[in-house]
Amino acid sequence: MKRFFRALHRWLGILMAVQIIAWMISGLYFTLYPIEEIRGAHLIRKPSRVGTAAFAQLASPRVIAAALDKHFDEGWQAKSISLVTIFGQTSWRVEGSAGGAPFRRLVDGDGTGVIPSLSKAEAARVARDWLRDPGEITSVEWLDTSEPAGEYRGKPLPAWKVSFEQPEALNLYLDPWTREVLASRTTRWRIFDFLWMLHVLDFETRDDFNQPLLMIAAALGLIVALSGVIFWASTTSTLRRRRSPSGAGR
């Protein structure tokens, strides 16, 4: 029995050693930086507030609806309408569905029409405008698909990906219609994401806690701990001395 628990503890300990170290390293890294810095929020300007002067020239809901009727070939339904100011321009942000697909659009504040989507050159300019400090663009890409384990996942598509060498190898993902930053990814975020994958042992989507590998690793960790306690209890001299008198008197 002692040999069995000794061998079990040794082999399970070897199997779990790397994973336990990964849990400790990832946990330490998660505590080093605020999550806002991990996400790159400190590199991006905050959205502007709507100025009171803009209210004098705002269009009525009927005018906004007419602009969207003209924009969409098929019928549309609004889910939410809000007033936003992006780089000094006040617009109506409309979110809803058209032809069975979700949409997000900006309508001019005065209802003139739907603001056109960003071209490649405009996406580069808007991305620069979002930065707090100047940055050098290395590439601009159009995305209409995303990988399950990629750095841009679970976010709206299509999107413009604008990459900067500095600051922090930043990638900005922009909504082509609303000019909003959908996501920002930095070197620190990529390290965080890799360690998070090791932490939850989800190598596909990196977001699933309820998957077999993590359950097996947690169970093995518990077995290692319990077998260690049993092995210690069966070999410690203190317990042997406590058992020996009763055994000798029989």
VEXROSE-221999 format. One record per atom (N, C-alpha, C, O): residue in three letters; x, y, z. Coordinates in steps of 0.001 Angstrom, whole numbers, plus 500000, padded with zeros to 6 digits. Atoms other than C-alpha are relative to their C-alpha. Example, Ala and Ser with C-alpha at 12.3 -4.5 7.8 and 13.67 -1.06 7.14 Angstrom:
! VEXROSE-221999
ALA500890498810500000/ALA512300495500507800/ALA500900501200500000/ALA501936501181500665/SER499180498810499940/SER513670498940507140/SER499230501090500730/SER499739502198500899/
***
This chain:
! VEXROSE-221999
MET500827498788500000/MET500000500000500000/MET500862501262500000/MET500569502242499314/LYS499107498838499962/LYS502834502367500836/LYS500615500249498620/LYS500719501392498176/ARG499402499855501325/ARG504448501691497466/ARG498998500606499012/ARG499338501438498171/PHE501024499505500916/PHE501167502335495706/PHE499826501507500155/PHE499847502236499163/PHE500201498579499774/PHE500620505738497322/PHE501253500816499669/PHE501166501961499224/ARG498766499297500333/ARG504288506635496887/ARG500105500193498476/ARG500433501283498008/ALA499934499901501454/ALA504181505868493148/ALA498913500921499452/ALA499157501712498540/LEU501099499138500441/LEU500786507537492730/LEU500334501465500223/LEU500129502303499345/HIS499663498614499675/HIS501966510680494443/HIS501112500525499098/HIS501079501682498677/ARG498876499571500832/ARG505194510778492410/ARG499537500344498584/ARG499859501414498067/TRP500389499784501394/TRP503586510428488972/TRP498960501105499847/TRP499038501914498922/LEU500973498906500072/LEU500618512658489640/LEU500661501336500305/LEU500294502368499743/GLY499282498767499691/GLY502971515193491146/GLY500755500535498791/GLY500795501741498549/ILE499291499577501217/ILE505031515235487965/ILE499024500582498990/ILE499298501611498372/LEU500999499524500960/LEU501905515626485829/LEU499445501369500385/LEU499158502198499522/MET500633498757499538/MET500571518461487967/MET500979501143500218/MET500566502299500313/ALA499023498964499650/ALA503817520336488614/ALA499968501165499016/ALA499935502328499419/VAL499987498948501020/VAL503809522233485324/VAL498730500830500067/VAL498777502056499972/GLN501264499264499954/GLN500117523117485603/GLN499902500875501239/GLN499399501995501158/ILE500039499199498778/ILE500441524316489189/ILE500892501232499859/ILE500526502328500283/ILE499117498855500246/ILE503396526499488199/ILE499316500995499069/ILE499405502204499283/ALA500716499117500928/ALA501304527874485294/ALA498915500775500723/ALA498728501964500464/TRP501037499306499221/TRP498460528687487702/TRP500616501107500860/TRP500067502203500963/MET499370499005499127/MET500841530490490045/MET500544501183499207/MET500373502334499608/ILE499448498915500826/ILE502598532474487291/ILE498884500867499441/ILE498970502094499480/SER501111499226500562/SER499318533479485646/SER499295500807501083/SER498933501962500857/GLY500635499256498914/GLY497782534436488980/GLY500817501205500424/GLY500262502262500722/LEU499132498882499658/LEU500794536602489773/LEU499899501097498952/LEU499805502276499294/TYR500068499002501069/TYR500645538316486374/TYR498672500753500041/TYR498635501958499789/PHE501308499358499963/PHE496918539010486767/PHE499941501113501053/PHE499144502043500937/THR500024498995498941/THR497678541024489897/THR500958501168499756/THR500930502148500501/LEU498967498982500188/LEU500510543123488441/LEU499457501297499418/LEU499930502378499771/TYR500495498812500688/TYR498472545515486272/TYR498488500119500170/TYR497789499107500222/PRO501460499810500022/PRO494997547039486506/PRO499438499507498669/PRO500107499602497640/ILE500582500560501211/ILE492647545467483978/ILE499832501069498929/ILE499866500751497740/GLU500124498922500978/GLU492175548873482318/GLU501286500165499187/GLU501234500431497986/GLU498727499915500714/GLU495885548966481447/GLU500215498768499121/GLU500773498874498029/ILE499907501211500809/ILE495755545364480231/ILE499231500191498703/ILE499686499769497640/ARG500850499801501170/ARG492974546387477846/ARG500422501199499156/ARG499867501414498079/GLY499512498870500768/GLY494861549503476705/GLY499148501242500120/GLY499281502157499307/ALA500883498842499855/ALA492242551962477976/ALA500780501281500273/ALA500317502370499934/HIS499204498817499673/HIS494997554307479184/HIS500631500628498760/HIS501167501734498832/LEU499408499485501238/LEU496161554760475574/LEU498981500731499122/LEU499355501361498133/ILE501074499517500875/ILE492789555892474177/ILE499253501156500662/ILE499026501159501872/ARG500789498874499505/ARG490883559138474526/ARG498615499532500441/ARG498072498573499892/LYS501368500278499592/LYS487575559061476351/LYS499034500681499034/LYS499337501758498520/PRO500983499368500890/PRO484467559761474241/PRO499580501377500521/PRO499495501595501729/SER500403498642499624/SER483387563410474219/SER498561500014500503/SER497748499168500129/ARG501376499802499553/ARG480280564582476010/ARG499253500867498998/ARG499842501695498303/VAL500824499221500920/VAL477416566020474032/VAL499817501396500563/VAL499356501561501693/GLY500142498614499563/GLY477454569814474238/GLY498558500471499907/GLY497801500016499049/THR501381499511499985/THR474262571671475028/THR499656500771498726/THR498489500820498338/ALA500268499233501222/ALA474646573814471873/ALA499489499115498879/ALA498804499595497976/ALA500421500899501069/ALA474040570733469730/ALA498502499756499993/ALA497943499405498954/PHE501424500302499923/PHE470451570366470940/PHE499160500922499113/PHE498049500557498728/ALA500778499043500793/ALA469338573409468938/ALA499796499537498570/ALA498851499973497913/GLN500076500405501402/GLN469924571666465609/GLN499672498519499830/GLN499879497962498752/LEU500272501428500079/LEU468817568114466409/LEU498744499715499182/LEU497761500455499220/ALA501141500409500818/ALA466497566313464029/ALA498966499269500855/ALA499280498724501913/SER501073500719499322/SER463158564866465075/SER500094498510499670/SER500736498143498686/PRO499980501440500302/PRO462649561073465241/PRO499478499679498609/PRO499957498740497973/ARG500540500262501337/ARG460607561256462029/ARG501065500237498930/ARG501150499476497966/VAL498943499714500971/VAL463531562815460146/VAL501071498907500057/VAL501585498488499021/ILE499015501085499852/ILE465918560182461545/ILE499493498737499314/ILE500248498068498609/ALA500580501187500621/ALA463560557405460442/ALA500027500111498477/ALA500282499123497788/ALA499975499806501453/ALA463350558903456939/ALA501402499776499444/ALA501558499212498361/ALA498618500199500443/ALA467158558922456679/ALA500357498520499966/ALA501067498068499068/LEU499718501440499979/LEU467305555249457646/LEU499194499260498945/LEU499679498284498373/ASP500792500597501080/ASP464497554354455245/ASP500730500137498664/ASP500732499215497848/LYS499271499753501239/LYS466553555861452469/LYS501283499182499940/LYS501725498789498860/HIS498715500720499946/HIS469713554069453613/HIS499831498506499770/HIS500616497896499044/PHE500192501437500087/PHE468322550541453915/PHE499020499654498876/PHE497986500301498705/ASP500898500464501053/ASP466802548691450979/ASP498819499236500584/ASP497704499310500069/GLU501051500785499360/GLU464828546398453295/GLU499541500709501274/GLU500117501712501695/GLY500512499413498781/GLY462811547145456379/GLY500999499893501144/GLY501847499001501164/TRP499091499981498868/TRP464610547952459579/TRP499217500241501277/TRP498101500760501251/GLN500581499780498681/GLN463855548022463306/GLN501079500536500921/GLN502198500023500951/ALA499038499397499066/ALA465555550186465904/ALA499911499323501359/ALA498823499057501870/LYS499909500556498653/LYS466714548682469178/LYS500314501092501014/LYS499770501100502118/SER499649498886499115/SER468256551802470698/SER500455501188499164/SER501029501025498088/ILE499564498757500628/ILE468881555426469745/ILE500617500878501076/ILE500011501114502121/SER499319499144499026/SER471375557638471537/SER500732501117499279/SER501020501027498085/LEU499293498853500551/LEU473106560945471005/LEU501461499932500412/LEU501766499797501597/VAL498572500116499719/VAL476910560854470724/VAL500751501136499317/VAL500292501706498328/THR499094499039500630/THR479725563261469962/THR501342499324499795/THR501993498916500756/ILE498725500635500341/ILE482754561832468164/ILE500837501013499245/ILE500492501433498141/PHE499077499018500587/PHE485625564210467441/PHE499270501283499598/PHE499482501826498514/GLY500672498721500197/GLY483365567235467738/GLY498739499955499170/GLY498059500974499045/GLN501199500114500825/GLN480566565930465508/GLN498913499269500774/GLN499102498127501192/THR501119500598499281/THR477217565265467193/THR499110499243499028/THR498702499771497994/SER500787500868500879/SER475246562389465693/SER499060499137500835/SER499221498967502044/TRP500877500998499401/TRP472442559996466417/TRP500593498617499741/TRP500868498254498598/ARG499517501379500146/ARG473709556475467076/ARG498798499079500074/ARG498109499024501093/VAL501169500878500081/VAL471087553952465988/VAL500480498556499903/VAL501313498218499063/GLU499670501418500004/GLU471364550259466750/GLU498721499210499836/GLU497720499500500492/GLY501197500793500238/GLY468909547667465469/GLY500281498860499056/GLY501385498315499044/SER499845501090500955/SER468349545068462774/SER499332500379498686/SER498327501090498663/ALA500540499762501334/ALA467715545200459040/ALA500243498756499153/ALA501374498282499051/GLY499847501212500793/GLY467058542221456796/GLY500479498811500810/GLY501138497920500274/GLY499597501106499136/GLY467618539902459757/GLY501408500099500546/GLY501848499209501274/ALA498623499824499525/ALA471126541243460444/ALA500088501235500900/ALA499413502231500640/PRO499856498830499134/PRO472169543599463253/PRO500751501122499285/PRO501559500870498392/PHE499275498867500568/PHE473372547080462369/PHE500230501050501063/PHE499527501111502071/ARG499709498806499207/ARG474899550155463974/ARG500299501106499002/ARG501131500925498112/ARG499819498908500930/ARG474719553490462178/ARG500031501331500746/ARG499485501477501840/LEU500032498621499528/LEU475379557161462758/LEU499199500830499003/LEU499456500804497799/VAL500778499070500808/VAL472824559658461479/VAL500393501405500423/VAL500479501698501615/ASP499658498613499691/ASP473797563320461238/ASP499016500578501005/ASP497820500288500957/GLY500845499433498964/GLY472476565280464183/GLY498790500724499465/GLY497728500702500088/ASP501119499265500595/ASP470289567385461898/ASP499163499123499078/ASP498228499605498437/GLY500785500923500807/GLY469004564284460100/GLY500306500030498519/GLY499534499486497729/THR499651499904501423/THR470756565025456791/THR500068498630499350/THR499599498456498225/GLY499890501344500551/GLY471505561344456274/GLY500915499137500841/GLY501491499598501826/VAL499119500937499307/VAL473430558293457415/VAL501440500312499627/VAL501762500490498453/ILE498587499716500245/ILE477136558955457793/ILE500651498782499346/ILE500507497673499860/PRO499411501144500719/PRO479089556764455299/PRO501011499243500861/PRO501571499788501812/SER499020500816499277/SER481299553929456529/SER501414500484499678/SER501643501163498677/LEU498618499559500139/LEU485025554492456933/LEU500698499293498844/LEU500565498082498669/SER499086500599500961/SER487376553954454036/SER501280499593500729/SER501426499872501919/LYS498739500415499391/LYS490825552489454690/LYS500793501202500496/LYS501321501186501608/ALA499251498799499600/ALA492451555929454769/ALA499323500698501170/ALA499993501193502077/GLU500724499367498901/GLU489717557300457018/GLU500146499211501289/GLU500228499795502370/ALA499815500831498809/ALA490080554354459394/ALA501347500288500652/ALA501445500341501878/ALA498677499662499460/ALA493786555167459775/ALA499960501347500710/ALA500530501502501791/ARG500077498665499389/ARG492999558820460491/ARG499217499954501311/ARG499636500545502306/VAL500822500092498788/VAL490265557986463016/VAL500758499281501108/VAL500680499675502271/ALA499224500735498994/ALA492527555485464777/ALA501043500908500639/ALA501241500870501854/ARG499025499048499446/ARG495210558159465161/ARG499301500992500940/ARG499833501342501993/ASP500719499024499182/ASP492615560565466528/ASP499598499420501357/ASP499493500155502338/TRP500387500615498732/TRP491604558062469211/TRP501151499909500995/TRP500916499796502198/LEU498857500168499105/LEU495152557851470614/LEU500244501260500825/LEU500071502377500337/ARG499607498876499150/ARG496191560043473536/ARG501313500604499525/ARG501487501823499554/ASP498700499551500485/ASP499730560245472139/ASP500190499503498577/ASP499632498469498211/PRO499806500400501399/PRO500897560069468497/PRO500571498593499890/PRO501377498165500716/GLY499500501345500252/GLY501531556604467093/GLY500216499770498523/GLY499554500389497689/GLU499677500303501387/GLU503006555169463894/GLU499252498750499564/GLU499426497683500153/ILE500795501117500495/ILE500626552930461928/ILE500866499078499139/ILE501622499539498283/THR499262500991500791/THR502110549725460512/THR499101499302498979/THR499584498866497934/SER500899500649500956/SER499014548267458821/SER498556500334500330/SER498215500657501468/VAL501451499826499851/VAL495275548689458271/VAL499341498843499261/VAL499583498644498071/GLU500613501192500584/GLU493161545569457658/GLU498487500029500197/GLU497983500524501205/TRP501451500160499917/TRP489494544901456962/TRP499688498595500487/TRP500173497621499911/LEU500345501299499435/LEU488040542077459059/LEU498509499756499841/LEU497690500571500264/ASP501403500421500027/ASP484798540289458263/ASP499801498628500631/ASP498680498125500704/THR500054501240499229/THR485650537072460123/THR501027500096501122/THR501944500916501072/SER499046500027498891/SER487466536298463359/SER500221498564500443/SER499327497725500329/GLU499663501340499522/GLU489211533245464782/GLU499500499820501429/GLU499538500765502216/PRO500513500239498646/PRO487722531607467919/PRO501009500318501096/PRO500630500770502177/ALA498970499741498992/ALA491055531947469749/ALA500829501230499661/ALA501874501457500270/GLY499263498796500364/GLY492169535179468081/GLY499840501102501027/GLY499032500990501950/GLU500065498922499009/GLU492711538420469938/GLU498733500844499849/GLU498361501571500769/TYR501274499310500197/TYR489509539861468439/TYR498924498936499814/TYR498724498431498709/ARG501009501054500042/ARG486736537407469292/ARG498783500431500808/ARG498893501166501790/GLY501229499661499310/GLY483152537711470362/GLY499611501461499868/GLY498837501974500677/LYS500271498576500211/LYS483024541272469004/LYS499297500186498653/LYS499339499303497797/PRO500727499767501255/PRO480942542855466222/PRO500919499994498779/PRO502074500415498836/LEU499341499999501301/LEU481970542364462615/LEU499038500590498972/LEU497821500485499126/PRO498582499807500333/PRO482974543770460202/PRO500642501088500851/PRO499968501809501588/ALA499257499001499239/ALA485681545955461692/ALA501301500320499271/ALA501821499508498507/TRP498665499616500465/TRP488822547844460750/TRP501006499701501107/TRP500804500083502260/LYS498895500241499073/LYS492010546624462429/LYS501147500922499617/LYS501701500822498522/VAL498915499054500240/VAL494589549387462715/VAL501119499686500993/VAL500924499764502206/SER498876500431499162/SER498003548286464021/SER501041501103500114/SER501381501768499136/PHE498960499019499705/PHE500584550548465663/PHE501233499282500536/PHE501120498320501295/GLU498767500526499394/GLU504217549776466408/GLU500126500497501427/GLU500488499744502330/GLN500056499377498691/GLN503985552165469336/GLN498712500825500066/GLN498306501418499067/PRO499571500530498695/PRO502492552500471862/PRO499585498543500227/PRO498486498122499864/GLU500250501349499503/GLU502745548944473199/GLU499481499041498938/GLU498664498170499238/ALA500452500865501099/ALA502242547271469789/ALA498474499918499976/ALA497894498835499907/LEU501452499896499865/LEU498640548449469959/LEU499278499643498702/LEU499681500064497618/ASN500945500230501086/ASN495898547078467701/ASN498660500601500401/ASN498101500250501440/LEU501326499429499771/LEU492722549150467508/LEU499025499384499012/LEU499319499267497823/TYR501054500547500834/TYR489528547592466190/TYR498845500995499990/TYR498248501281501029/LEU500971498926500136/LEU487094550187464856/LEU498737499514499304/LEU498791498729498357/ASP501257500213500708/ASP483437549973463941/ASP500011500896498763/ASP500160502110498897/PRO499903499172501205/PRO483391551134460303/PRO498874501009499857/PRO499027501994499135/TRP501134499091500139/TRP479997552835460692/TRP499937501032501118/TRP499618502194500866/THR500144499076498869/THR480088554386464166/THR501313500646500445/THR501306501542501290/ARG498680499474499636/ARG483855555108464409/ARG500418499624501419/ARG501456500093501885/GLU499687500364498617/GLU483823553548467906/GLU501146499000500055/GLU501365498239499113/VAL498980501016499742/VAL486719551541469335/VAL499298498775500574/VAL498790498812501695/LEU500651501226499552/LEU485340548023469600/LEU500890499201500937/LEU500398498512501830/ALA499049500701499137/ALA488497546613471197/ALA501382500592499787/ALA501684501120498718/SER498600499591500107/SER492104547523471889/SER500851498893500601/SER500556498390501684/ARG499155501114499581/ARG494846544932472208/ARG501463500435500012/ARG501961501004499040/THR498604499622499823/THR498382545475473501/THR500840498758500291/THR500309497654500418/THR499119501118499649/THR501404543304474246/THR499626499426501353/THR499625498210501540/ARG500380500490498670/ARG500331543120477876/ARG498710499184499931/ARG498556498193500645/TRP501238500762500138/TRP496878541965476808/TRP500282498619499405/TRP499682497631499829/ARG499701501280500636/ARG498370539227474596/ARG500652499039500993/ARG500364497842500980/ILE499420500836498944/ILE500481537951477507/ILE498903499541500955/ILE498852498374501345/PHE501127500319499122/PHE497386538097479709/PHE499144498899499384/PHE498762497949500067/ASP500864500964500672/ASP495364536160477127/ASP500651498623499946/ASP499969497615500128/PHE499292501279500031/PHE498037533443476792/PHE499988499344501379/PHE499734498146501502/LEU500007500554498644/LEU498294533025480560/LEU498596499606500432/LEU498414498629501158/TRP501385500356499687/TRP494508533044480856/TRP499646498650499366/TRP498937497847499972/MET500220501285500654/MET494427530160478351/MET500580498869500839/MET499937497834501016/LEU499390501022499154/LEU496840528200480559/LEU499265499870501327/LEU499209498789501913/HIS500685499996498702/HIS494860529177483651/HIS498711499187499942/HIS498421498417500858/VAL501288500696500106/VAL491508527834482416/VAL500082498759499114/VAL499117498002499011/LEU499764501172500840/LEU492993525210480042/LEU498985499875498865/LEU498590498771498490/ASP500866499990501175/ASP490701526229477197/ASP500822500522498830/ASP501068501723498721/PHE499110499641501098/PHE492838526199474054/PHE499250500382498726/PHE499875500729497724/GLU500793499687501186/GLU489972526834471620/GLU499421501410500064/GLU499746502254499230/THR500620498680499882/THR487920529818472785/THR500595500826501129/THR500420502044501165/ARG499347499346498860/ARG489879530639475989/ARG499013500675500952/ARG499390501574501704/ASP501011499385499149/ASP486640531505477761/ASP499162498998500770/ASP498292499395501546/ASP500872501024499440/ASP485173528172478896/ASP500625499374501248/ASP501658498708501179/PHE499556500631498755/PHE485585527149482536/PHE499501498559500103/PHE500144497724500738/ASN500635501305499851/ASN483314524112482171/ASN500435499057498880/ASN499628498647498045/GLN499500500908501022/GLN485520521932480028/GLN500895498938500641/GLN501471499177501702/PRO499406501178499363/PRO487134518512480668/PRO501413500192500528/PRO501721499721501623/LEU498608499882499570/LEU490819519507480873/LEU500117500670501362/LEU500885500222502213/LEU499928499299498722/LEU490251521944483719/LEU499443499130501118/LEU499985499119502223/MET500571500901498988/MET488055519450485574/MET500991498908500376/MET501158498589501553/ILE499018501055499732/ILE490693516724485199/ILE501174500548500790/ILE501635499913501739/ALA498864499412499290/ALA493495519043486315/ALA499640500300501447/ALA500442500054502348/ALA500424499713498626/ALA491512520160489367/ALA499870498719500809/ALA500267498672501973/ALA500135501282499303/ALA490684516543490249/ALA501362499397500318/ALA501570498874501413/LEU498656500526499759/LEU494322515484489853/LEU500714500771501102/LEU501430500191501918/GLY499400499200498930/GLY495432518365492039/GLY499485499580501360/GLY500248499506502323/LEU500579500459498735/LEU493037517209494749/LEU500555498637500382/LEU500858498397501551/ILE499462501328499716/ILE494267513611494430/ILE501448500090500479/ILE501848499382501403/VAL498607499819499578/VAL497893514763494694/VAL500043500454501454/VAL500828499936502249/ALA500000499490498622/ALA497096516690497867/ALA499576498917500987/ALA500217498744502024/LEU500493501030499088/LEU495107513845499457/LEU500982498834500118/LEU501203498311501211/SER499034501105499937/SER497647511166498505/SER501229500406500789/SER501832499581501475/GLY498869499519499203/GLY500382513334499997/GLY499708499923501484/GLY500564499534502278/VAL500385500085498581/VAL498472513549503274/VAL499998498554500468/VAL500492498252501554/ILE500051501416499632/ILE497864509787503296/ILE501412499420500102/ILE501708498665501028/PHE498622500490499974/PHE501517509067502481/PHE500733500510501241/PHE501481499774501884/TRP499360499457498802/TRP502658511403505244/TRP499498499297501254/TRP500276498964502149/ALA500577500639498813/ALA500259509839507739/ALA500499498569500169/ALA500651498093501294/SER499579501407499913/SER501431506319506889/SER501490499840500240/SER501944498737500541/THR498545500127499852/THR505147507098507152/THR500568500818501151/THR501720500607501532/THR499449499144498961/THR505503509692509905/THR500292499195501264/THR499503498338501661/SER499583500741498799/SER507315508422512977/SER499103500310501184/SER498941499459502059/THR500867499622498881/THR504961510299515338/THR498797499075500082/THR498460498584501160/LEU501174500872500001/LEU501931508260514278/LEU500402498554500266/LEU499653497811500900/ARG499556501377499743/ARG503959505029514318/ARG500224499788501485/ARG499894498732502025/ARG499767500146498551/ARG504982505685517919/ARG498694499937500763/ARG498594499241501774/ARG501309500040499322/ARG501353506313518878/ARG499304498659499822/ARG498550498213500687/ARG500652501298500245/ARG500274503037517311/ARG500724498834500652/ARG500111497815500970/SER499198501152499522/SER503090500867518636/SER499600499498501375/SER499568498279501542/PRO500362500552498687/PRO502010500651522359/PRO498759499130499936/PRO498716498053500531/SER501236500787500065/SER498525499460521510/SER500245498697499276/SER499689497654499620/GLY499711501226500746/GLY499917497015519016/GLY500792499009500849/GLY500600497799500735/ALA499147500899499199/ALA502473495648521538/ALA499227499292501087/ALA499594498189501494/GLY500720500587498890/GLY499881494992524227/GLY499013498933499611/GLY498419498296500480/ARG500965500995500447/ARG497737492717522090/ARG500586498606500038/ARG499905497640499691/
***
